[in-house]
Amino acid sequence: MRIEIKVIPKSSRVLVSEENGILKVYVRDAPDKGKANKSVIELIAEKYNVSKNKVKIIRGETSRNKILEIEL
């Protein structure tokens, strides 16, 4: 399954919410050396009850807009 997300780094909260069909993922980590991406993968894995290695960033490694693939 592929999902489109928008990441909001350096947020005061940690949250996954849906707006207009796009998941918004708020993380506390800064987009430095992949820290925010790691947090995003952990949150999405928790939301969909899968292990972290089942979630991969397909597009947008260095962008706030990303496409993730989740193996269910």
Backbone as a ProteinNet text record, in pm:
[ID]
protein_1_A
[PRIMARY]
MRIEIKVIPKSSRVLVSEENGILKVYVRDAPDKGKANKSVIELIAEKYNVSKNKVKIIRGETSRNKILEIEL
[TERTIARY]
84.5	0	89.8	55.9	131.1	45.4	109	38.3	120.9	50.2	115.3	109.6	223.3	226.9	295.9	268.4	340.5	399	528.2	598.2	615.5	586.6	609.8	715.5	843.4	950.9	959	1032	1053.7	922.2	825.1	694.3	696.4	606.3	596.6	520.1	459.1	380.6	420.8	385	407	268.6	231.8	93.8	85.4	-10.7	-43.7	-190.5	-218.3	-356.6	-381.5	-509.4	-544.8	-616.2	-570.5	-633.6	-643	-761.7	-784.8	-723.2	-730.7	-679.7	-529.7	-461.3	-316.1	-286.9	-202.4	-162.7	-59.7	-79.7	20.3	86.2	218.8	294.8	379.1	347.5	420.6	524.6	651.2	759	843.1	903.9	986.7	1125.8	1173.7	1310.6	1327.3	1448.8	1484.3	1518.5	1501.4	1536.5	1688	1758.9	1904.7	1954.4	2025.7	2084.7	1980.1	1859.6	1756.8	1682.7	1703.3	1636.8	1485	1437.2	1292.9	1234.2	1304.8	1256.4	1244.2	1339.9	1335.4	1213.3	1186	1068.8	939.3	935.9	817.2	791.1	894.5	879.6	828.6	880.8	835.5	688.2	646.1	506.4	410.6	446.8	360.3	352.1	463.5	462.8	371.6	376	289.7	142.7	113.7	-25.4	-86.5	-8.1	-59.2	-26.8	27.6	59.1	146.8	254.6	353.3	490.9	588.6	723.6	785.7	886.9	949.4	1012	1060	1123.8	1022	893.5	788.3	748.3	805.2	773.4	896.4	877.2	988.9	948.8	1044.4	1021.8	1050.7	948.6	961.4	1007.5	949.5	984.5	980.9	1075.1	1075	1167.7	1277	1373.4	1415.6	1432.4	1477.2	1368.9	1245.1	1134.1	1033.4	951.9	845.2	732	712.6	610.4	674.1	616.9	676.2	570.2	615.3	531	596.7	518.3	566.8	500.6	572.4	515.5	513.6	396.9	379.5	343.4	420.8	390.5	298.6	176.2	79.2	79
-116.3	0	123.6	221.6	347.1	459.3	546.1	660.6	786.6	897.6	1027.2	1098.4	1152	1221.5	1356.4	1443.1	1569.9	1572.2	1595.7	1593.9	1736.3	1754.9	1882.5	1857.5	1885.9	1861.6	1973	1946.2	2041	2091	2001.7	2035.1	2020.3	2088.8	2075.6	1949.8	1884.2	1763.6	1650.5	1530.2	1411.6	1357.9	1364.3	1335.2	1295.5	1207.4	1174	1211.3	1303.8	1343.7	1343.2	1339.2	1337.5	1466.3	1527.7	1648.3	1637.2	1646	1642.1	1519.3	1404.8	1281.1	1262.8	1355.6	1345.3	1336.9	1242.1	1231.2	1338.4	1408.7	1503.3	1438.4	1433.5	1369.6	1476.7	1502.4	1600.6	1527.2	1567.6	1505	1613.5	1578.3	1674	1688.9	1586.2	1587.3	1684.6	1736.2	1824.1	1739.1	1795.4	1720.1	1720.4	1660	1658.8	1515.2	1474.5	1340.4	1229.4	1254	1150.9	1127.8	1213.2	1194.3	1205	1304.3	1321.5	1204.8	1157.7	1043.5	919.4	897.9	782.6	791.5	910.3	930.2	907.1	953.8	934.4	785.4	710.4	566.3	498	536.8	478.2	508.6	632.4	670.2	599.2	592.6	526.4	376.6	316.1	173.3	147.6	235.6	221.9	239.7	337.6	364	245.2	180.5	69.6	-67.4	-70.5	-195.8	-289.4	-235.3	-315.4	-283.5	-366.6	-338	-226.7	-161.8	-47.5	-85.7	-209	-248.4	-274.2	-266.2	-280.8	-146.2	-36.8	97.6	153.8	197.2	250.5	382.3	473.6	600.2	576.6	589.7	567.9	696.3	808.6	936.8	1045.8	1139.2	1253.6	1240.7	1170.6	1151.1	1284.2	1387.9	1518	1625.2	1584.1	1677.6	1657	1757.2	1740.6	1654	1656.4	1573.1	1440.7	1332.1	1200.3	1100.8	995.9	880.9	762.2	695	579.3	453.5	343.7	213.2	131.5	73.1	-7.3	-148.5	-244.9	-385.6	-434.3	-468.6	-515.7	-665.7
0	0	0	-78.9	-83.7	-28.4	49.8	105.7	82.6	71.9	56.6	191	234.6	362.5	347.4	442.4	454.1	594.3	603	730.9	781.8	909.8	975.2	1083.2	1052	1148.7	1253.3	1360	1469.6	1527.4	1536.6	1590.1	1742.3	1808.2	1953.7	1993.3	1895.4	1924	1830.7	1870.6	1787.1	1754.8	1626.6	1589.3	1443.2	1413	1274.8	1256.1	1163.7	1137.9	987.8	950.7	809	772	662.7	610.2	459.3	405.7	260.6	194.6	260	202.9	213.6	277.9	296	444.9	482.1	621.7	653	763.1	812.2	932.5	928.5	1035.2	1103.4	1229.7	1308.7	1392.5	1380.4	1457.5	1524.7	1637.1	1711	1651.6	1584.1	1532.8	1416.8	1406.5	1294.9	1172.8	1053.5	932.4	910.8	1003.5	1001.9	1005.1	901.7	892.5	905.8	854.3	851	981.4	1080.7	1210.4	1197.8	1124.2	1107.6	1028.5	924.9	846.7	934	1021.9	1111.8	1203.6	1255	1340.5	1263.7	1139.1	1055.1	1034.7	1002.5	980.5	1106.8	1222.6	1348.8	1374.9	1351.9	1375.2	1279.7	1152.3	1054	1082.8	1120.2	1154	1273.3	1371	1488.6	1450.6	1365.1	1324.4	1250.1	1164.1	1084	1143.3	1264.1	1334.7	1252.5	1197.6	1124.9	1182.4	1151.9	1199.6	1115.1	1171.4	1103.6	969.8	958.1	831.5	720.5	749.7	648	587.3	638.2	590	519.5	394.3	315.7	251.1	242.2	172.4	24.8	-58.6	-202.4	-271.4	-229.8	-291.4	-184.9	-193.3	-103.6	15.3	-1.5	107.8	170.8	89.6	140.7	130.8	112.5	97.7	210.9	236.3	335.7	281.4	150.1	86.6	47.7	96	74.6	30.1	-34.2	-62.7	5.3	88.5	162.5	111.1	119.2	87.1	215.2	242.6	363.1	321	366.5	341	451.7	416.1	516.4	527.9
[MASK]
++++++++++++++++++++++++++++++++++++++++++++++++++++++++++++++++++++++++

